[in-house]
Amino acid sequence: MKGMVSICCFLCLVLLQATAEEEEEFTSVLRDRSHIDETLRLATEEKAGDYAAALQRLRKIYHTSIKPMEQAYKYNELRQHEISDGEITSKPMVLFLGPWSVGKSSMINYLLGLNDSPYQLYTGAEPTTSEFTVIMHGEKIRSVEGIVMAADSSRSFSPLEKFGQNFLEKLIGIEMPHKLLERVTFVDTPGIIENRKQQERGYPFNDVCQWFIDRADLIFVVFDPTKLDVGLELEMLFRQLKGRESQIRIILNKADSLATQDLMRVYGALFWSLAPLINVTEPPRVYVSSFWPYEYAPDTSRELFKREEISLLEDLNQVIENRMENKIAFIRQHGIRVRIHSLLVDRYVQTFKEKMSFFSDPELVFKEIVDDPDKFYIFKSILAKTNVSKFDLPNRDAYRDFFGINPVTNFKPLAAQCSYMGGCLLDKIERAITNELPALLSSINSGKQPGLSSCEATGCGEKPKNRYRKN
């Protein structure tokens, strides 16, 4: 009897060893990566001179026409989004989000060809990425501590200091020479673990995610067939993605681990889980493939997976090729928000002065205005007098907090924000929104060298017209 048991155990060990050898032999077959370089056009050289000239022009427009209004009306304290030179000149950012161990790090390794190299991101079946990892271009391979990244004003990460030292210890940068990283920056994030509370991480995880979401040009939300259920933390993440639907790409990774029929069921289940979270008319595109360097499993839809992969790479290439246009559009959108904010603050200031009398209590008067702005037509007057869309107006409650920190008496009306030499702040920001930024965008699209506007070249000395000054 003991002999039979020994023989059975021996046979089991032989079978297990043979299976392991077959799996090792299968996974050791690397997939052809030539389509990545072809789709992303990594062999073509860029026109660095034209790009640098456009960036310089964009930076000048921002500093001369938009930033003065930001500072005058403390816009950054409302939105908490300060634009630095590093952010203007930064490369497009691709953000990877999703549950733990769905293949986010493996996907970055695959796109950069880092597998089996000493510099590949660590991957595994357990939660492996506990840091926010920024993979960016550098002359040599090295790691950069989060504290150093935040202290370097030439980078776009200095605002991350506000999340505290505990977070900076969980932020790491990796620099390496790579053609793709010359054009784009990747950000790998810790996987979402539904049974972990935010305070257990030691830093405001959702706030940090929001910071990266606000600055990302492309957002890959990655799932795999085993992690489709939506919990509280993932639901919170999709709330933070509201308004960024055009940048989101949903990826169903590890698709070759399922038979075709099971894959169809999983695809439907993923749609079912995400439908309540993405409030858009058109359902999001889900890319189905396996983003790692090894060959697809046998008897799976290899051609379909490769076409899906190429389609996703084309989306990434569009972001790279349109990066200058996207930056101009971003700065213009930011300028529109700053303009709306300044018009609203100006309206609050004017209403406060109109309602004040010699015997009035300033605090009580302004409390009545800020508690019920509709009673004093604060927002409606902006819509009536200016070309502002009602969909661009900020939340009314945000101004209660804003004026709680910044007394209304600290602000001058727009009519007083003019000088003979410098012009009016409102005229300058409107000229940037309606003329200068669209002209820069047109010069990029037409391939012209972006230059100075006629007034900047000749020094037009017109006296600024103040539309808010009473005649």
Salt bridges, closest charged atoms under 4 A:
GLU45 OE2 - LYS179 NZ 3.29
GLU46 OE2 - ARG183 NE 3.91
GLU46 OE2 - ARG323 NH2 2.64
GLU70 OE2 - HIS334 NE2 2.78
ASP85 OD1 - HIS63 NE2 2.59
GLU87 OE2 - HIS81 NE2 3.16
GLU87 OE1 - ARG215 NE 3.70
ASP152 OD2 - ARG155 NE 3.24
GLU175 OE1 - ARG142 NE 2.89
GLU175 OE2 - ARG155 NH2 3.01
GLU182 OE2 - HIS137 NE2 3.72
ASP224 OD2 - LYS227 NZ 3.77
ASP224 OD2 - LYS254 NZ 3.34
GLU233 OE2 - ARG201 NH2 2.93
GLU235 OE2 - ARG239 NH2 3.41
ASP262 OD1 - ARG265 NH1 3.15
GLU295 OE1 - ARG302 NH1 3.47
GLU308 OE2 - ARG285 NH2 2.76
GLU309 OE1 - ARG31 NH1 2.99
GLU309 OE2 - HIS35 NE2 2.54
ASP315 OD2 - ARG249 NE 2.82
GLU321 OE2 - ARG41 NH1 3.37
GLU368 OE2 - LYS375 NZ 2.68
ASP371 OD2 - LYS367 NZ 2.77
ASP371 OD1 - ARG400 NE 3.28
ASP374 OD1 - ARG396 NE 3.10
ASP397 OD1 - ARG400 NH1 3.32
ASP427 OD1 - ARG467 NH2 3.32
GLU430 OE2 - ARG339 NE 3.08
GLU430 OE1 - ARG467 NH2 2.89
GLU436 OE2 - ARG431 NE 3.80
GLU456 OE1 - ARG57 NH2 3.37
